[in-house]
Amino acid sequence: MNRRIRFVLVMGTATLGLFAPQSLRAQTCQDEESMVADYKKSISDLAASVKKESLEEFERAYHRKSCLTKLTLSLGIVGGAADCFNKAAEDPATPKDQVATHKAKGESYTKLKDKLSHYRDALKSTEAGKDAKALIEKIDLTG
């Protein structure tokens, strides 16, 4: 009896594995996309709060390091989303009507990654707290 149950479980899992790759890839890309949205919101919220602070408050709250950390983490997440959509666009199992959408999203995330990289590198290179605060205030991740 136990042997039959194990057999059914193993075969069921194997069968699902054969039919599920496309749906799993789509789910993975959606998960990546939601993480990107969360990080974009977090960085935008930080930029908005920095705008309201004085220079002393900015330096005391370590917002420069916080922003650098968020930018660095978001680069990995955005890169993962871009790769996911690019792979989905190249996958022969992807329905033809979704290929163009996946390509567009992959390109969009690649552009966002470049923008985030630019902000991170600029923030790393600033030495004065005043310049770092001004740079963070200018962060715009829309579009």
PAVO-794945 format. One record per residue (C-alpha): x, y, z. Coordinates in steps of 0.02 Angstrom, whole numbers, plus 50000, padded with zeros to 5 digits. Each point is the difference from the previous one (the first is absolute). Layout:
% residues N
XYZ...
% end
This chain:
% residues 143
500005000050000501385012350047500914995349842498495004549893499775016750087501835004449973499874994749818498465010949972500835014950086501614998349900499094997749834498815014350037501445011650040500944994549843498455002649893499725017450069501825003949967499784996249816498525011549977500425013850123501635008349940499115013749904498825004050142501434999450124501045011949895498525011949985499754999350188501855002850031500005015349887498465006750089500874997450168501545009249937498885013849934499155002450168501685000650089500595013449878498435010150035500294998650188501815005949985499525014349884498705005750127501244998350143501315010549910498715013049948499355001050179501775002550064500305013849873498385008550052500464999350184501755006849965499215015049913499115004450163501554998550110501355012250045501804995549962500314995950183498514988150006500574992149837501744996450067499374994150169498794987649922501344992149888498885002149849501495000349883500514982350051498204994450001499745006449824501614992149938499464983350073498275001149922500735004849831501254985650005498684987250049498785006549871501314998249863500054981350030498124998550006499725010549844501354990249909499124983950049498345006649934500805005449836500814982949979498384991250042499005009549870501374998549869500084981150026498104998849994500005009649835501284987949926499144984350066499154990549858498604994950120499485018150024498405004249905500365011249851498835013650063501035001750160501745000449921499915018649957499375004250175501424990350081501295008349886499335017250042500034996550187501774993049988500595015849910499095011050126500844991350146501695001149915499775018949983499475001150183501554990150049501095012549907499135014550086500224992150172501824996449963500255018249952499205006150163501014987750104501665004549918499655018650016499544998250183501564989750035501105013349922499295014650099500985004750153499015014250078498394996250092499175014949919500374993149826499394982750049498385007250068499735010149840500324984549894498784989250098498695013649987500144999249810499734981349987498554996949882499554982149958498415003649902499894996349817
% end
